[in-house]
Amino acid sequence: MIGGSGARRGHSPDWPSATPYLLLIIPPLLWGGNAVLGRHVVTEIPPLQLSFLRWLLSLAVLLPFTFRPLLRSGPDVRARWRSIALLSTLGVICFGTLFYVGLQTTTAINAGLWQTLVPVLILVLSRAFLGLRLRPIQIVAVCLSALGVLLVLSQGHMETLLEVDLLPGDLFVLTGVLCWALFSTLLMKDPLPLSPMVSLSMQILFALPVLFFLAFLEAQFTGPAQLSWKHLGYLIFLGPVVGAFAVSLWMLCVRAAGPPVAGLYLNLIPIFAAILGGVFLDEAVRWFHVVAMLAIGTGILLATAPHRPPGSRHSS
């Protein structure tokens, strides 16, 4: 399987072979909640201030667990600061910030369409940066998975996708999507000798001065965010849960499963968003959600199926 060699390079923990593929379900589930809540929160908290506050809270939750390891990792951090800064720029500064900015001036359908490109981009980038050989079954899996997402976005009427108009926010979302695909791929290109939580803590430390500066500039035009206890609850979910926990788990699983396989799981985000919308917003779960789940699930199963090299059946 494509993730096999990558997992060895990534120094993933010793766990049962199926574990990373099961754990990979959790980040898309939480990011589905982010998609539902984020569209609402970004209308109440300006996006750059939202990005700064969520990562500040994430770091506050991570540091009690990572402070001592960070101190011990000084030599590794000094030796690899460029790699850490690049991951920080792509994953912490750019992706979430660009996505929240884009949501202000684009539609949920457009944002979802651009997100379907992530698994495709990860396949291309894995070939370019990691030299991984792509199997035809993986390309089929990506196409099948993307078809499931398009079915959800079109609400079962695929012809409506031809009528989608490009909006100003699309450029921000598309750039953010490219940043996340690069982030996920580069996790394997030159793996850091740090645990995901320690690595993410260091990335946030690199990012916070930049995020603070951007939030400060935004506040000069929009005014500072007026926060209530309700907003604090939103930020706890969007920061420590969606940020610290989900991203750390994602980094861990990408090391084990490899970027191309992990990327397919991102297509579960609109499915989980629809389910969570049904639970919390009384939005109906329709037939196309079920069909899309089957298509995406089949794509994931195809991509994670054990690979037999040609001629292996005749070797025994």
C-alpha positions as CSV (number, residue, x, y, z in Angstrom):
1,M,0.0,0.0,0.0
2,I,1.2,3.5,-0.8
3,G,1.3,4.6,2.8
4,G,3.5,1.8,3.9
5,S,7.0,3.2,3.2
6,G,5.8,6.6,4.2
7,A,4.7,5.3,7.5
8,R,8.2,4.0,8.2
9,R,9.8,7.3,7.4
10,G,7.3,9.1,9.6
11,H,8.3,7.2,12.7
12,S,4.7,6.3,13.5
13,P,3.9,4.4,16.7
14,D,3.6,0.7,16.8
15,W,-0.2,0.1,16.6
16,P,-2.5,-2.5,15.0
17,S,-2.6,-2.0,11.3
18,A,-6.2,-0.9,11.2
19,T,-5.9,1.7,13.9
20,P,-4.8,4.7,11.9
21,Y,-7.6,4.1,9.3
22,L,-10.2,4.1,12.1
23,L,-8.7,7.1,13.8
24,L,-8.7,9.0,10.5
25,I,-12.5,9.2,10.8
26,I,-12.3,11.5,13.8
27,P,-10.6,14.6,12.2
28,P,-13.2,14.8,9.4
29,L,-16.0,14.4,11.9
30,L,-14.7,17.4,13.9
31,W,-14.0,19.4,10.8
32,G,-17.5,18.7,9.6
33,G,-18.6,20.4,12.9
34,N,-16.2,23.2,12.0
35,A,-18.0,23.6,8.6
36,V,-21.4,23.8,10.3
37,L,-20.3,26.2,13.1
38,G,-17.7,28.1,11.2
39,R,-20.2,29.5,8.7
40,H,-22.1,31.0,11.6
41,V,-19.2,32.2,13.8
42,V,-17.5,34.0,11.0
43,T,-20.5,36.4,10.8
44,E,-20.0,37.3,14.5
45,I,-16.2,37.2,14.9
46,P,-14.0,38.7,12.1
47,P,-12.1,35.9,10.4
48,L,-8.5,37.1,11.2
49,Q,-9.3,37.6,14.8
50,L,-11.1,34.3,14.9
51,S,-8.0,32.6,13.5
52,F,-5.7,34.2,16.1
53,L,-8.0,33.4,19.0
54,R,-8.6,29.8,18.1
55,W,-4.9,29.0,17.8
56,L,-4.1,31.0,21.0
57,L,-6.6,28.8,22.9
58,S,-5.2,25.7,21.2
59,L,-1.7,26.5,22.4
60,A,-3.0,27.2,25.9
61,V,-4.4,23.7,26.0
62,L,-1.4,22.0,24.4
63,L,1.4,23.7,26.5
64,P,0.7,21.8,29.8
65,F,1.4,18.6,27.9
66,T,4.2,19.8,25.6
67,F,6.1,22.4,27.5
68,R,8.8,20.1,28.9
69,P,9.2,18.1,25.6
70,L,9.5,21.5,23.8
71,L,12.4,22.5,26.1
72,R,14.1,19.1,25.5
73,S,13.6,19.5,21.7
74,G,15.6,22.7,21.5
75,P,18.4,21.2,19.3
76,D,15.9,19.6,16.9
77,V,13.9,22.8,16.6
78,R,17.0,24.9,15.9
79,A,18.2,22.3,13.3
80,R,14.8,22.1,11.6
81,W,13.3,25.5,12.1
82,R,12.8,26.1,8.4
83,S,10.7,23.0,8.1
84,I,8.7,23.9,11.2
85,A,8.2,27.5,9.9
86,L,7.0,26.2,6.5
87,L,4.5,23.8,8.1
88,S,3.3,26.6,10.4
89,T,2.8,28.9,7.5
90,L,0.8,26.3,5.5
91,G,-1.2,24.6,8.2
92,V,-1.7,27.2,11.0
93,I,-1.5,30.6,9.3
94,C,-2.8,30.1,5.8
95,F,-5.3,27.3,5.6
96,G,-7.8,28.3,8.4
97,T,-7.3,32.0,7.9
98,L,-7.9,31.9,4.1
99,F,-10.8,29.5,4.6
100,Y,-12.6,31.7,7.1
101,V,-11.9,34.8,5.0
102,G,-13.3,33.0,1.9
103,L,-16.4,31.9,3.7
104,Q,-17.5,35.6,4.0
105,T,-17.8,36.0,0.2
106,T,-18.5,32.5,-1.2
107,T,-21.1,29.9,-0.8
108,A,-21.0,26.6,1.1
109,I,-21.3,24.8,-2.3
110,N,-18.4,26.6,-3.8
111,A,-16.2,26.0,-0.7
112,G,-17.1,22.3,-0.8
113,L,-16.3,22.0,-4.5
114,W,-12.8,23.4,-3.9
115,Q,-12.3,21.0,-1.0
116,T,-12.9,18.0,-3.2
117,L,-9.6,18.9,-4.9
118,V,-7.5,18.1,-1.7
119,P,-7.2,14.4,-2.3
120,V,-6.4,15.0,-6.0
121,L,-3.8,17.6,-5.1
122,I,-2.3,15.3,-2.4
123,L,-1.9,12.5,-5.0
124,V,-0.1,14.8,-7.4
125,L,2.1,16.3,-4.7
126,S,2.9,12.9,-3.3
127,R,4.1,11.9,-6.7
128,A,6.1,15.1,-7.1
129,F,7.6,15.5,-3.7
130,L,7.7,12.0,-2.2
131,G,8.2,10.0,-5.4
132,L,5.4,7.6,-4.5
133,R,4.1,5.4,-7.2
134,L,0.3,5.8,-7.7
135,R,-1.8,2.7,-8.4
136,P,-4.8,2.9,-10.8
137,I,-7.0,1.7,-7.9
138,Q,-6.1,4.8,-5.9
139,I,-7.1,7.1,-8.8
140,V,-10.4,5.2,-9.1
141,A,-10.8,5.6,-5.3
142,V,-10.3,9.4,-5.5
143,C,-12.7,9.8,-8.3
144,L,-15.4,7.6,-6.6
145,S,-14.9,9.6,-3.4
146,A,-15.1,12.9,-5.1
147,L,-18.3,11.8,-6.9
148,G,-19.9,11.2,-3.5
149,V,-19.0,14.7,-2.3
150,L,-20.4,16.3,-5.5
151,L,-23.6,14.3,-5.0
152,V,-24.0,16.0,-1.6
153,L,-23.1,19.4,-2.8
154,S,-25.6,19.2,-5.6
155,Q,-28.2,17.7,-3.4
156,G,-28.7,14.9,-5.9
157,H,-29.0,17.2,-8.9
158,M,-25.5,17.1,-10.5
159,E,-26.5,19.4,-13.3
160,T,-26.8,22.3,-10.8
161,L,-23.0,22.2,-10.5
162,L,-22.7,23.5,-14.0
163,E,-24.6,26.7,-12.9
164,V,-22.1,27.5,-10.0
165,D,-20.7,31.0,-10.3
166,L,-17.2,32.0,-9.3
167,L,-17.2,34.4,-6.3
168,P,-14.5,36.6,-4.7
169,G,-14.1,34.2,-1.8
170,D,-13.3,31.3,-4.0
171,L,-9.7,32.4,-4.6
172,F,-9.1,32.4,-0.8
173,V,-10.7,29.0,-0.3
174,L,-8.8,27.5,-3.3
175,T,-5.5,28.9,-2.0
176,G,-6.3,27.5,1.5
177,V,-7.0,24.1,0.0
178,L,-3.7,24.1,-1.8
179,C,-1.9,25.0,1.4
180,W,-3.6,22.1,3.3
181,A,-2.7,19.6,0.6
182,L,1.0,20.8,0.7
183,F,0.9,20.7,4.5
184,S,-0.3,17.1,4.5
185,T,2.2,16.0,1.9
186,L,5.2,17.7,3.5
187,L,4.5,16.0,6.8
188,M,6.0,12.9,5.1
189,K,8.7,14.5,2.9
190,D,11.0,15.4,5.8
191,P,9.4,14.1,9.0
192,L,10.2,16.1,12.1
193,P,11.7,14.2,15.0
194,L,8.9,15.5,17.3
195,S,5.6,14.0,18.3
196,P,2.6,15.6,16.5
197,M,1.5,17.5,19.7
198,V,5.0,18.9,20.2
199,S,5.3,19.7,16.5
200,L,2.0,21.5,16.4
201,S,2.8,23.5,19.5
202,M,6.0,24.7,17.9
203,Q,4.1,25.5,14.7
204,I,1.6,27.6,16.7
205,L,4.4,29.4,18.5
206,F,5.8,30.3,15.1
207,A,2.4,31.4,13.8
208,L,1.0,33.4,16.6
209,P,3.0,36.7,16.1
210,V,1.9,36.7,12.4
211,L,-1.7,35.9,13.3
212,F,-1.7,38.6,16.0
213,F,-0.4,41.2,13.5
214,L,-3.1,40.2,11.0
215,A,-5.8,40.3,13.6
216,F,-4.6,43.7,14.8
217,L,-4.7,45.2,11.3
218,E,-8.2,43.7,10.8
219,A,-9.4,45.2,14.1
220,Q,-8.4,48.7,12.8
221,F,-11.0,48.4,10.1
222,T,-13.7,46.2,11.6
223,G,-13.2,47.0,15.3
224,P,-12.2,44.4,17.9
225,A,-14.4,41.3,18.2
226,Q,-17.2,41.7,20.8
227,L,-17.0,38.4,22.7
228,S,-19.6,36.8,24.9
229,W,-19.6,33.5,26.9
230,K,-21.3,32.0,23.9
231,H,-18.4,33.0,21.7
232,L,-16.0,31.5,24.2
233,G,-17.8,28.2,23.8
234,Y,-17.5,28.5,20.0
235,L,-13.8,29.2,20.3
236,I,-13.1,26.3,22.6
237,F,-14.6,24.0,20.0
238,L,-12.9,25.7,17.0
239,G,-9.6,25.9,18.8
240,P,-8.6,23.1,21.2
241,V,-11.0,20.6,19.7
242,V,-10.9,21.3,16.0
243,G,-7.4,22.8,16.1
244,A,-5.2,21.2,18.7
245,F,-6.8,17.7,18.9
246,A,-8.0,17.1,15.4
247,V,-4.8,18.5,13.7
248,S,-2.5,16.6,16.1
249,L,-4.4,13.4,15.4
250,W,-4.4,14.1,11.6
251,M,-0.6,14.6,11.7
252,L,-0.2,11.3,13.6
253,C,-2.4,9.3,11.2
254,V,-0.8,10.8,8.0
255,R,2.5,9.5,9.2
256,A,1.0,6.0,9.5
257,A,-1.3,5.8,6.5
258,G,0.4,8.1,4.1
259,P,-0.9,11.4,2.6
260,P,-2.8,9.9,-0.4
261,V,-4.9,7.5,1.7
262,A,-5.4,10.1,4.5
263,G,-6.5,12.7,1.9
264,L,-9.5,10.5,0.9
265,Y,-10.9,10.8,4.4
266,L,-11.3,14.6,3.9
267,N,-14.2,13.9,1.6
268,L,-16.1,12.7,4.6
269,I,-16.3,16.3,5.9
270,P,-19.4,17.3,3.9
271,I,-21.1,14.0,4.9
272,F,-20.5,14.6,8.6
273,A,-21.5,18.3,8.1
274,A,-24.8,17.1,6.7
275,I,-25.3,14.7,9.6
276,L,-24.4,17.2,12.2
277,G,-26.6,19.8,10.5
278,G,-29.5,17.3,10.7
279,V,-28.8,16.7,14.4
280,F,-28.3,20.3,15.6
281,L,-30.1,22.3,12.9
282,D,-33.0,20.0,12.0
283,E,-31.7,19.7,8.5
284,A,-33.0,16.5,6.8
285,V,-30.6,13.7,5.9
286,R,-31.6,12.8,2.3
287,W,-31.1,9.8,0.1
288,F,-28.0,11.4,-1.6
289,H,-26.2,11.6,1.7
290,V,-26.5,7.8,2.1
291,V,-25.4,7.2,-1.5
292,A,-22.5,9.6,-1.1
293,M,-21.4,7.9,2.2
294,L,-21.4,4.6,0.3
295,A,-19.4,6.0,-2.5
296,I,-16.8,7.7,-0.3
297,G,-16.6,4.6,2.0
298,T,-16.0,2.4,-1.0
299,G,-13.3,4.7,-2.3
300,I,-11.6,4.6,1.1
301,L,-11.8,0.8,1.2
302,L,-10.3,0.5,-2.3
303,A,-7.4,2.8,-1.3
304,T,-6.6,1.0,1.9
305,A,-6.9,-2.5,0.6
306,P,-3.7,-4.6,0.8
307,H,-1.7,-4.3,-2.4
308,R,-0.3,-7.5,-4.0
309,P,2.7,-6.8,-6.2
310,P,2.3,-8.3,-9.8
311,G,3.1,-12.0,-9.8
312,S,2.8,-12.4,-6.0
313,R,0.0,-14.9,-6.4
314,H,2.3,-17.2,-8.3
315,S,5.2,-16.9,-6.0
316,S,4.1,-19.5,-3.4
